[in-house]
Amino acid sequence: MSRILDQRILLLAISFLTSLQSTKVLSEWKKCGDPECETAMSRVQATTDYLGPDCRYLNFKTGEEIMVYSKLSRKNENLWTGSKGKDFGYFPKDAVKVEEVFTAAEVEVLTKETDFLCLHGDKYTFE
């Protein structure tokens, strides 16, 4: 009985640590094409395959096109946010090359906690 309890406690601890990682704020500021971050800023093409560390990141293969909607700023300027089809997430700017710029104007806004939540299917996961 105690062995089962020990395993459950271990699984609970692992689950807790994973949830802390997946809700970690990556930056307090981001740059967008408009104050609501709804306008695509640019279209980029992947120059390398990328597999992100958790569900907040966008996975892609070399040659795929991505629409960029925001760029983290100040603390973590190497991450951009974009979509590929219906997938959306963060990716390193060094893994892509800019193909087309839609807006040169950038507005810096505060990030929200919801910017760093995982989207599973049609709903956000609050861990």
Secondary structure by P-SEA (a helix, b strand, c coil): caaaaaaaaaaaaaaaaaaaaaaccccccccccccccccccbbbbbcbbbbcccccbbbbcccbbbbbccccccccccbbbbbcccccccccccccccccccccbbbbbbbcccccccccccccccc
